[in-house]
Amino acid sequence: MSNCKPTPLTVSSSMLDHCRWHLLADIGVLQQEALRRILAIAALAIKERGRFLLVLAGGETPRGLYQQLRQAKANWSAWHIYFSDERCLPVNDPARNSRMAGEAWLDHAPIPARQIHLIAAELGAIQAAEAYANTLRDVGEFDLVLLGLGEDGHTASLFPGQAWAVAPITTDTVAVLNAPKPPAQRVSLTASRLSRTRQLLFLIKLAGKQAAVTNWRAGKDLPARHMMPANGVDILLAITEK
């Protein structure tokens, strides 16, 4: 959808638009707002359903947020962690999303290991995508999905102009074999699976992403436009790096 409207430097409470843009002064403010939202959504999910199902974004923008979660107080025993995508690299490769999240947060949080669901991307894209689809088979609706936006407009490991958009709506994962940036092989949750969530939150630094943001708001066919959760999408956009 292309009816994404900006808001002032405040958090909008309107649910009328599919996309709710929240313009924040800098990355520090973005991280604080994201932290507040995550902890509030987690507390409500645990109160209502006894667990919190969170999908993590990769890339550099969330790293500082994950470091702050490391210091937060929460009912960690009820948290269940999933990943939006992974790069097909060795398990301990620092470029893996799971390694970044582990170093910044997960290795230091008392979340039960069985509740941290890694993508076994070291197996190769096809086998890992099948395995993670089995992991997700009985999961149901997520409580919160975190996503980012690449300079080229990609989200998770869904790149503009690739065939993921025509995947069957019942497909939870996709094996990416020809990503336009290394590594070529990746595993990603599909747009339809990422949309099966109660809340979806994009974390974006405007620096370097102006063209991608402009294209999204102009209605270009980016992966972000295919994220269609029932409650809409919230985008936290940091105007400056400081």
C-alpha positions in Angstrom: 0.0 0.0 0.0 1.1 3.6 -0.6 -1.0 5.5 1.9 1.8 5.9 4.3 1.6 9.3 6.0 4.3 11.1 8.1 3.6 12.2 11.7 5.3 15.0 13.7 8.1 14.1 16.1 5.6 12.3 18.3 4.2 8.7 18.4 1.0 8.5 16.6 -1.9 6.5 18.1 -3.9 6.4 14.9 -4.7 3.0 13.5 -6.4 4.4 10.4 -3.4 4.1 8.1 -1.6 1.0 7.2 1.8 2.7 7.8 2.4 5.0 10.7 5.6 7.0 10.3 7.2 8.2 13.6 10.0 10.7 12.9 12.5 10.7 15.7 15.4 13.1 16.3 18.3 10.7 16.2 19.3 7.0 16.6 19.4 7.3 20.4 15.8 8.4 20.6 14.9 5.7 18.1 16.5 3.0 20.3 14.8 4.3 23.5 11.4 4.3 21.8 11.9 0.9 20.3 13.0 -0.4 23.8 9.9 1.1 25.4 7.7 -0.5 22.8 9.3 -4.0 23.0 9.1 -4.2 26.8 5.5 -3.0 26.8 4.4 -5.4 24.1 6.3 -8.2 25.9 4.6 -7.5 29.2 1.2 -7.5 27.7 1.8 -10.6 25.7 3.0 -12.5 28.7 0.1 -11.2 30.8 -2.5 -12.3 28.2 -1.0 -15.4 26.6 1.9 -16.5 28.9 4.7 -15.9 26.4 6.2 -13.4 24.1 7.1 -14.3 20.5 9.7 -11.9 19.1 11.3 -11.9 15.6 14.6 -10.1 15.4 16.0 -8.0 12.6 19.6 -8.2 11.4 21.9 -5.5 10.2 23.6 -2.8 12.1 20.7 -0.5 13.1 19.3 -2.9 15.8 22.7 -3.6 17.5 22.5 -0.7 20.0 18.9 -1.6 20.8 19.9 -5.2 21.5 22.7 -3.9 23.8 20.1 -1.9 25.7 17.8 -5.0 26.0 20.8 -6.7 27.6 20.5 -4.3 30.5 16.7 -4.4 30.7 14.5 -6.1 33.3 12.0 -8.5 31.9 10.4 -12.0 32.5 13.0 -13.5 30.2 11.8 -17.1 30.8 8.7 -16.3 28.8 10.5 -14.8 25.8 10.8 -16.8 22.5 13.2 -15.5 19.9 13.0 -16.0 16.1 14.9 -14.5 13.3 13.6 -12.7 10.2 16.5 -13.9 8.1 20.0 -15.3 8.1 23.1 -15.3 5.9 24.5 -18.7 4.8 27.8 -18.5 6.6 29.6 -20.6 9.3 27.9 -20.6 12.7 30.3 -18.2 14.4 30.9 -15.9 11.4 30.5 -12.3 12.8 28.4 -11.4 9.7 25.6 -13.7 10.8 22.6 -12.0 12.3 22.4 -14.6 15.1 26.0 -13.9 16.0 25.4 -10.1 16.2 22.3 -10.6 18.3 24.1 -13.1 20.5 27.1 -10.9 21.2 25.0 -7.8 21.8 22.2 -9.4 23.9 21.2 -13.0 23.7 24.4 -14.6 25.0 24.0 -12.5 28.2 20.2 -12.9 28.8 18.6 -15.7 30.8 16.3 -16.7 28.0 16.2 -20.6 27.9 18.3 -21.8 25.0 15.5 -24.0 23.7 13.5 -20.7 23.2 16.1 -19.1 20.9 15.3 -20.5 17.5 18.3 -20.0 15.2 18.2 -20.5 11.4 20.7 -23.2 10.6 21.9 -21.3 7.5 25.3 -23.1 7.6 23.4 -26.0 6.0 22.8 -24.0 2.8 19.8 -21.9 1.8 17.5 -24.7 0.6 18.0 -27.1 3.5 18.0 -24.3 6.1 14.8 -22.8 4.7 13.0 -26.2 4.9 14.2 -26.7 8.5 13.1 -23.3 9.7 9.7 -23.8 8.0 9.3 -26.9 10.2 10.3 -24.8 13.3 7.6 -22.3 12.5 4.9 -24.8 11.6 3.1 -24.7 14.8 4.1 -21.3 16.1 1.1 -19.3 15.0 1.0 -15.5 15.2 4.1 -13.6 16.4 3.7 -10.9 19.0 6.2 -8.5 17.5 8.4 -8.5 14.3 11.4 -6.1 14.0 12.6 -5.2 10.5 15.0 -2.9 8.9 15.3 -1.3 5.5 18.5 -1.6 3.3 19.9 1.2 1.1 18.6 -0.8 -1.9 15.2 -1.2 -0.3 15.6 -4.8 0.9 13.9 -6.0 4.0 15.0 -9.1 5.9 16.7 -11.0 2.9 13.9 -10.1 0.5 15.4 -8.0 -2.2 13.5 -5.8 -4.7 12.9 -7.4 -8.1 13.3 -11.0 -7.0 10.8 -13.8 -7.1 10.0 -13.9 -3.4 6.9 -11.8 -3.9 5.1 -14.5 -5.9 5.7 -17.2 -3.2 2.5 -19.0 -2.1 0.9 -17.2 0.9 1.2 -20.4 2.9 5.0 -20.5 2.5 6.8 -19.4 5.7 10.4 -19.3 4.4 12.3 -18.7 1.2 15.7 -19.9 0.1 17.5 -16.9 -1.4 20.2 -18.2 -3.9 21.2 -15.1 -5.7 21.1 -12.1 -3.4 22.6 -9.0 -5.1 24.9 -8.4 -2.1 27.1 -11.0 -0.4 26.6 -13.7 0.7 24.5 -14.8 -2.3 22.8 -17.5 -0.3 20.4 -16.5 2.5 17.3 -17.7 4.2 14.4 -15.3 4.9 10.9 -15.4 6.3 8.4 -14.5 3.6 6.4 -11.3 3.6 3.2 -13.2 4.4 4.8 -14.9 7.4 6.3 -11.7 8.7 2.9 -10.2 8.4 1.4 -12.8 10.7 2.1 -10.7 13.8 0.2 -8.6 16.3 2.8 -5.7 15.9 5.4 -5.0 13.2 8.1 -2.4 13.8 10.6 -1.0 11.3 13.8 0.5 12.7 15.4 2.9 10.1 18.3 5.4 10.1 17.6 7.9 7.4 21.3 8.4 6.6 22.0 6.4 3.4 18.4 5.3 3.2 16.7 8.4 1.8 16.2 6.9 -1.7 14.7 3.7 -0.2 12.4 5.6 2.1 11.3 7.9 -0.7 10.6 4.9 -3.0 8.6 3.2 -0.3 6.5 6.3 0.4 6.0 6.8 -3.3 4.4 3.4 -3.7 7.3 1.6 -5.4 7.2 -2.2 -5.3 9.6 -2.7 -2.4 9.3 -5.7 -0.1 8.2 -3.4 2.8 5.0 -2.7 0.9 4.1 -6.4 1.1 4.2 -6.4 4.9 0.4 -6.3 5.7 -0.3 -7.3 9.4 -3.9 -6.6 10.5 -2.7 -3.9 12.9 -0.7 -2.1 10.4 3.0 -1.1 10.4 4.9 1.3 12.6 8.1 2.8 11.2 10.6 4.5 13.6 12.7 6.8 11.4 15.8 8.4 12.9 16.5 11.7 11.2 20.2 12.0 12.3 22.9 9.7 13.5 23.6 11.6 16.8 
